[in-house]
Amino acid sequence: MANLLELQTREFQYDPDNLLDTLIHHLHFKNDAALSRALEVAPPVISKIRHRRLSVGASLLIRMHEISEYSIKDLRAFMGDRRTKFRISPQHFKPKPASAAPL
């Protein structure tokens, strides 16, 4: 029973390594460098994602979709992102306060 709970907990944790490894396997690449060339990003970007210093951004996710033909939903699932909705803070849509008129 403990093993099943441990597996489920691990399954829902953020793990971009799983996403990168899945893409490498699916596209028959040898390594991260080949993946970075296909994604048209510098190799340190992939390294930073693997070391959790950089998150997988929307533009990179779209590029992954374009080269792999996996859906965005599948790509997010590979890295453990199971959210069904994304919420944007209401502050993003508030107009900026008017500054004082120039003299």
C-alpha positions as CSV (number, residue, x, y, z in Angstrom):
1,M,0.0,0.0,0.0
2,A,2.8,2.4,0.8
3,N,4.4,1.8,-2.6
4,L,1.2,2.7,-4.4
5,L,0.9,5.9,-2.4
6,E,4.5,6.7,-3.1
7,L,4.0,6.1,-6.8
8,Q,0.9,8.3,-7.0
9,T,2.7,11.1,-5.1
10,R,5.7,10.9,-7.4
11,E,3.4,10.8,-10.5
12,F,1.9,14.2,-9.7
13,Q,5.1,16.0,-8.8
14,Y,6.6,18.5,-11.2
15,D,9.3,16.6,-13.1
16,P,10.6,18.3,-16.3
17,D,13.1,15.5,-16.7
18,N,10.3,13.2,-17.7
19,L,9.1,15.6,-20.3
20,L,12.6,16.0,-21.8
21,D,13.4,12.3,-21.7
22,T,10.1,11.5,-23.4
23,L,10.7,13.9,-26.2
24,I,14.3,12.6,-26.7
25,H,12.9,9.0,-26.9
26,H,9.9,9.9,-29.1
27,L,12.1,11.9,-31.6
28,H,14.9,9.3,-31.5
29,F,17.5,11.9,-30.4
30,K,20.7,10.8,-28.7
31,N,20.9,13.6,-26.1
32,D,19.9,17.0,-24.8
33,A,22.1,18.7,-27.3
34,A,20.1,17.2,-30.2
35,L,16.9,18.2,-28.5
36,S,18.1,21.8,-28.0
37,R,19.0,22.0,-31.7
38,A,15.5,20.8,-32.7
39,L,13.8,23.2,-30.3
40,E,16.1,26.0,-31.5
41,V,17.3,26.9,-28.0
42,A,20.8,27.1,-26.6
43,P,21.9,23.9,-24.8
44,P,22.1,25.7,-21.4
45,V,18.4,26.2,-21.6
46,I,17.8,22.4,-21.4
47,S,20.4,22.1,-18.7
48,K,18.7,24.8,-16.6
49,I,15.3,23.1,-17.0
50,R,16.8,19.8,-15.8
51,H,18.4,21.5,-12.8
52,R,15.1,23.3,-12.0
53,R,16.6,26.8,-12.5
54,L,14.3,27.5,-15.4
55,S,10.7,26.5,-15.9
56,V,9.3,25.3,-19.2
57,G,7.7,28.4,-20.6
58,A,4.7,28.7,-23.0
59,S,6.8,29.4,-26.1
60,L,9.0,26.4,-25.4
61,L,6.0,24.2,-24.8
62,I,4.5,25.3,-28.1
63,R,7.8,24.6,-29.9
64,M,7.8,21.1,-28.3
65,H,4.3,20.6,-29.6
66,E,5.4,21.6,-33.1
67,I,8.3,19.2,-33.3
68,S,6.7,16.3,-31.5
69,E,3.0,16.6,-32.5
70,Y,2.1,15.8,-28.8
71,S,-0.7,17.9,-27.6
72,I,0.1,20.7,-25.1
73,K,-2.0,18.8,-22.6
74,D,0.1,15.7,-23.1
75,L,3.3,17.6,-22.8
76,R,2.1,19.2,-19.6
77,A,1.1,15.8,-18.2
78,F,4.6,14.4,-19.0
79,M,6.1,17.0,-16.7
80,G,3.5,16.4,-14.0
81,D,1.4,19.5,-14.6
82,R,-2.2,18.3,-14.0
83,R,-3.9,21.6,-13.7
84,T,-7.1,21.9,-15.7
85,K,-7.4,25.6,-15.5
86,F,-4.9,28.4,-15.4
87,R,-5.9,31.4,-13.4
88,I,-4.5,34.9,-14.0
89,S,-4.5,37.3,-11.2
90,P,-7.2,40.1,-11.5
91,Q,-4.4,42.6,-11.2
92,H,-3.2,41.7,-14.6
93,F,-6.2,43.3,-16.2
94,K,-6.4,46.4,-14.1
95,P,-5.4,49.6,-15.9
96,K,-2.2,51.2,-14.7
97,P,-2.7,54.3,-12.5
98,A,-2.4,57.6,-14.4
99,S,0.8,59.3,-13.5
100,A,1.0,63.0,-12.8
101,A,0.8,65.2,-15.9
102,P,4.2,66.5,-17.1
103,L,4.9,70.1,-16.3
